[in-house]
């Protein structure tokens, strides 16, 4: 298990086990793997007696405070989600809003591509597209959550060494998700002396310092209220500790998953020319009859059936989250696929095998799903209405490996402006 989690192919290992042994497989002393969507629905239902398993403890960023991810107590988890629900519903963002923030960053991305990365018949300007999409995702989080973009797109640089942080931390998180008891050891002396701290000048510790400064600034005496998600969190009564942990979760989970979804879906399109052309034809058709704003409205994108099929198929092929997401069997045990399973058993899901329900289900559904889908709706229309994309290295078009999330890199593309009349 540990060797496979380090290899970046853990999802394939789980899927292979399910193909050989069936929908319920023992993968550890007290761990089972399910590839049955009905089991996922049953465990995640709102009134299900199942609770989060020890897997989720790896979602604790710092040892002293739980996040909405790591919180396992059902009542406490519901209470924290209730505090956060208004912010993710966007009701306190009127006049600022998810859509407006995403639009600003799409225009910033387009401006960056136009200024530096458009190839022509006489000039070749390949772009590390993964990096630019990641910059977009991070600046969207800053814009809608904390009152302003972080500046990744405007500066076109990896601020705070964020990608180095991901490269270093996600494989470690993947190992701890496989062996959750490791997290408890690392958070105790003397091992905790090796962990990053907010005073560090590089790596994850530097990000911790940034997060603390964001929260401290918003809670400082006389701080002016903003129209963003952070203000909605504050208004709902979230504590300083809860706010700090939520900033971490939004930066890490929100950027990695969106970046993977955009890059892997675009890769699928670029390796399937008929689908790529069909999507561009749908976009062009909507433009020709005046049904697309600029930037495109979320409602307009939702009315495009082929676009919606592309997004759903991209998420089905490459679910952004690949971790086990284990749930704990309740008191008294249960019968699953005809087998009695004792209480306390951890049941993880083979999400790569299921290839659907990418955002979770029921009481564990991802709070950020509406934001993520709005980003995907808008970015594909705005990019494909303006540009043509080709893969720079057909033999190795992208690097992708699993470490709880899909992690991608080296997605080099050649971008050209489309030949037809203006599509703005």
Beta strands, then each sheet from edge to edge (+ up, - down):
strand 1: 24-28
strand 2: 31-34
strand 3: 51-52
strand 4: 127-128
strand 5: 327-328
strand 6: 334-336
strand 7: 339-341
strand 8: 346-349
strand 9: 387-391
strand 10: 399-402
strand 11: 406-409
strand 12: 412-417
sheet 1: 1+ 2- 8- 5+ 3-
sheet 2: 4+ 12- 9+
sheet 3: 6+ 7-
sheet 4: 10+ 11-
end
